[in-house]
């Protein structure tokens, strides 16, 4: 079932009680798409690749900038001005040549996201804009694709996992768009906070793909880095939710719906 190299590479998973060879085989046969290879996506991608996720998609059209290096740990100074998807793919291939890496260098928007996500078992939202987070949420719900939502800014981070039509989605928690999200370039961020939240996203993907552990479904987990405090609270699926409710008003990805969000 495993090659000798795989037995050695994944030995700590294979001997792990509650995980073992069966879960590792599931992981090798699974696929994850990470949308946004930045502060959240970097640690998520590194841990997914090292764990042996069989196919990993990287969706990012930006280039590596020097200000990214404070927190986007996938990249080095030599990657400056290189497309993030290309630089990330190169780094992950060096880390684990056992897996398949797919690059998506086109900009994600309502007209192409459904086609892009359909080839993956689990989606990770590593983006930093309200518009993209709502788009990913709606696309995943309409496509019945499980995904991890997360965000990080300043000293704080948040994460939840969504199983469409089974658990609460992002719109159940945030019914209507609120104030525009600040970006890291506006408010700043401690890089290690993004690392913590992105690592948790990788863990959620691994748990889902292997059916090991308990997911952060119907649960919102927040982290306050300056006082090292986690807080978990329950959220419920909203029967009036615009996308996953009993009579949803969002049944397609109309471009205008997302243009009003930053």
TALINWO-V69500 format. One record per residue. N is the residue number from 1. RES is the residue in one letter. SS is DSSP state (helix for helix, strand for strand, loop for the rest). OMEGA is omega in radians with two decimals (NA if undefined). Layout:
n,res,ss,omega
N,RES,SS,OMEGA
N,RES,SS,OMEGA
This chain:
n,res,ss,omega
1,X,loop,3.10
2,X,loop,2.99
3,X,loop,3.11
4,X,helix,3.10
5,X,helix,-3.14
6,X,helix,3.10
7,X,helix,3.12
8,X,helix,-3.09
9,X,helix,-3.03
10,X,loop,-3.03
11,X,helix,-3.11
12,X,helix,2.98
13,X,helix,-3.02
14,X,helix,3.14
15,X,loop,-3.05
16,X,loop,3.11
17,X,loop,-3.11
18,X,loop,3.10
19,X,loop,2.97
20,X,helix,-3.06
21,X,helix,-3.12
22,X,helix,3.13
23,X,helix,3.13
24,X,helix,3.10
25,X,helix,3.08
26,X,helix,-3.12
27,X,helix,3.13
28,X,helix,-3.12
29,X,loop,-3.01
30,X,loop,-3.14
31,X,strand,3.12
32,X,strand,3.00
33,X,strand,3.06
34,X,strand,3.14
35,X,strand,-3.06
36,X,loop,-3.10
37,X,loop,-3.09
38,X,loop,-3.07
39,X,helix,3.08
40,X,helix,-3.07
41,X,helix,-3.11
42,X,helix,3.13
43,X,helix,3.11
44,X,helix,-3.14
45,X,helix,-3.13
46,X,helix,-3.11
47,X,helix,3.06
48,X,helix,3.13
49,X,helix,-3.11
50,X,helix,3.13
51,X,helix,3.13
52,X,loop,3.02
53,X,loop,-2.92
54,X,loop,3.11
55,X,strand,-3.14
56,X,strand,3.03
57,X,strand,3.11
58,X,strand,-3.13
59,X,strand,3.10
60,X,loop,-3.12
61,X,loop,-3.11
62,X,loop,3.00
63,X,strand,3.08
64,X,loop,3.09
65,X,loop,-3.05
66,X,helix,3.12
67,X,helix,3.10
68,X,helix,-2.94
69,X,helix,3.11
70,X,helix,-3.06
71,X,loop,-3.06
72,X,loop,-2.86
73,X,loop,3.05
74,X,loop,-2.89
75,X,loop,3.06
76,X,loop,3.13
77,X,helix,-3.14
78,X,helix,-3.12
79,X,helix,-3.11
80,X,loop,3.13
81,X,loop,3.03
82,X,loop,3.07
83,X,strand,-3.10
84,X,helix,-3.13
85,X,helix,3.14
86,X,helix,-3.14
87,X,helix,3.13
88,X,helix,-3.14
89,X,helix,3.13
90,X,helix,-3.13
91,X,helix,-3.10
92,X,helix,3.10
93,X,helix,3.07
94,X,helix,-3.13
95,X,helix,-3.09
96,X,loop,3.13
97,X,loop,-3.09
98,X,loop,-3.00
99,X,loop,3.12
100,X,strand,3.13
101,X,strand,3.12
102,X,strand,3.13
103,X,strand,3.01
104,X,strand,-3.05
105,X,loop,3.08
106,X,loop,3.11
107,X,loop,3.12
108,X,loop,3.10
109,X,loop,-3.04
110,X,loop,-3.07
111,X,loop,-3.11
112,X,loop,-3.01
113,X,helix,-3.12
114,X,helix,3.11
115,X,helix,-3.09
116,X,helix,-3.06
117,X,helix,-3.02
118,X,loop,-3.12
119,X,loop,-3.05
120,X,loop,-3.12
121,X,loop,-3.06
122,X,strand,-3.11
123,X,strand,3.03
124,X,strand,3.08
125,X,strand,3.08
126,X,loop,-3.08
127,X,loop,-3.09
128,X,loop,3.09
129,X,loop,3.12
130,X,helix,-3.13
131,X,helix,-3.10
132,X,helix,-3.13
133,X,helix,3.09
134,X,helix,3.11
135,X,helix,3.13
136,X,helix,3.10
137,X,helix,-3.07
138,X,helix,3.13
139,X,helix,-3.14
140,X,helix,3.11
141,X,helix,3.14
142,X,helix,-3.13
143,X,helix,-3.09
144,X,loop,3.11
145,X,loop,3.08
146,X,loop,-3.12
147,X,strand,3.08
148,X,strand,3.00
149,X,strand,3.03
150,X,strand,3.06
151,X,strand,3.10
152,X,strand,3.11
153,X,strand,-3.13
154,X,strand,3.12
155,X,loop,-2.95
156,X,strand,3.06
157,X,strand,3.12
158,X,strand,-3.11
159,X,strand,2.96
160,X,strand,3.09
161,X,strand,-3.07
162,X,strand,2.94
163,X,loop,-2.99
164,X,loop,3.10
165,X,loop,3.06
166,X,loop,-3.13
167,X,loop,3.11
168,X,loop,3.09
169,X,loop,-3.08
170,X,helix,3.14
171,X,helix,3.03
172,X,helix,-3.11
173,X,helix,3.12
174,X,loop,-2.98
175,X,loop,3.12
176,X,loop,3.12
177,X,loop,3.12
178,X,loop,3.11
179,X,loop,3.12
180,X,loop,3.09
181,X,loop,3.00
182,X,loop,3.09
183,X,loop,3.09
184,X,helix,3.13
185,X,helix,3.12
186,X,helix,-3.02
187,X,helix,-3.07
188,X,loop,3.10
189,X,strand,2.95
190,X,loop,-3.03
191,X,helix,-3.11
192,X,helix,3.10
193,X,helix,3.07
194,X,helix,3.12
195,X,helix,3.12
196,X,helix,-3.08
197,X,helix,3.11
198,X,helix,3.08
199,X,helix,3.07
200,X,helix,3.09
201,X,helix,3.08
202,X,helix,3.13
203,X,helix,3.11
204,X,helix,3.11
205,X,helix,-3.13
206,X,helix,3.13
207,X,helix,3.12
208,X,helix,-3.04
209,X,helix,-3.09
210,X,helix,-3.09
211,X,loop,3.11
212,X,loop,3.07
213,X,loop,-3.09
214,X,loop,-3.09
215,X,loop,3.07
216,X,loop,3.07
217,X,strand,-3.06
218,X,loop,-3.09
219,X,strand,3.07
220,X,strand,-3.14
221,X,strand,3.12
222,X,strand,3.13
223,X,strand,3.08
224,X,strand,-2.97
225,X,loop,-3.07
226,X,loop,3.06
227,X,loop,3.08
228,X,loop,-3.09
229,X,strand,2.99
230,X,strand,3.03
231,X,strand,-3.14
232,X,strand,3.06
233,X,strand,-3.06
234,X,strand,3.01
235,X,loop,-3.08
236,X,loop,3.07
237,X,loop,-3.08
238,X,loop,3.13
239,X,loop,3.12
240,X,loop,-3.13
241,X,loop,-3.05
242,X,loop,-3.10
243,X,loop,-3.11
244,X,loop,-3.14
245,X,loop,-3.08
246,X,loop,3.10
247,X,loop,-3.03
248,X,loop,3.06
249,X,loop,3.09
250,X,loop,-3.13
251,X,loop,3.05
252,X,loop,-3.08
253,X,loop,3.12
254,X,loop,-3.07
255,X,helix,-3.06
256,X,helix,-3.09
257,X,helix,-3.02
258,X,helix,-3.13
259,X,helix,-3.12
260,X,loop,3.14
261,X,loop,3.14
262,X,loop,NA
